[in-house]
């Protein structure tokens, strides 16, 4: 994680949350060419073909009650500009979203822009709010779902773009039709992420994972204080990548959580992706039987580890990234970050997040993350800090007040909305 671009926060153990109060769909993988089939002699061929009655096939109807899926598709216009368009369904034809109007890629609202040479927190927050105001059909659809399902709504954002759109941070307007108050999506609704994974049984709509066991941790030198986050749980600590990879190759490891606290790099090619000293290619080539069976949650406290890369340069019409990699290897879910989080606040946030995840093992990980964001949203300063004071100087103190909120919304969860986590408690040492 990088140094805080707006100076030290001086949290001093205080919670960062404040007081506790029309283009075409993506091209699928090519199928095998059909083979000629010989008809056995004993089979009689009918003179007249029989016409079967029409049968309606509705793949959307298979969604569990309370689940909704927002599909995000990519495309380009005649000028080569990158676009996206949306489709949403919930198993109810009356609650469907089909946005035939494609929109341009909104680069300026990505949370990864919050860095020393990027955009100030107030400006980015206002930019997301302004962008949300132009998503009328989307926010109306979400509010209709909120009215129908209430707190039971589980929204899966299946995003097959590498546009880094902060869906969880969308501002929802008040809805007088349903008596709904305004708010931020990821603090009001359980939102999970997904992307197309070339693995037959990989889906956010199958059986939820029940992750349980000890913690397997890898810590870069600058992130070793994260070890204390798990002081109450069984914990296998690794300070080197070799022994860490060896443990991931153990089929009998029994880890409920794989945690990596380290710096990361991101770019436009897979060659650019790295977790500390481990490249994406090295991790992808490594076998990880420890993750088989979807019994393990992976948590990456590493900058921009949630971002995806368009892999067309390697001849694939799909996205690759660390979250996709660990899910494909068998993880039951993955938490990763979409931007750069300062070292001090990253440690405070991950401590708060793990505490919240483990407070009640029966609560799904995605719900705990929603409550985690809601705590941050409740601490949003009012009025919003201005970027400049009357004398023309940047209000650095005011900008730091927004960082806990924006950083909290950088933590993204990929997986089934009902996946849970139960960590093994550390055995207490017996006194003499």
Buried (B, 14 or more C-beta within 10 A) or exposed (E): BBEBBBEEBEBEEEBBBBEEEEBEEBEEEEEEEEEEEEEEEEEEEEEEEEEEEEEEEEEBEEBEEBBBBBBBBBBEEEEEEBBBBBBBBBBBEEBBBEBEEBBEBBEEBBBBBBBEEBBBBBBBBBBBBEBBEEBEEBBBBBBBBBBBBEEEBBBBBBBBBBBBBBBBBBBBBEBEEEEBEEBBBBBBBBBBBBBBBEEEEBEBBEEBBBBBBBBBBBBBEBBEEBBEBBEBBBBBBBEEBEEBBEBBEEEEBBBBBBBBBBBBBBEEEBEEBBBBEBBBEEBBEBEBBBBBEBBBBBBBBBBBBBBBBBBEEEEEEBBBBBBBBBBBBBBBBBBBBBBBBBBBBBBBBBBBBBBBBBEEBEBBBBBBBBBBBBBBBBBBEEEBBEBEEEEEEEBEEBBBBBBBBBBBBBBBBBBBBBBBBBBBEBEEEEEE
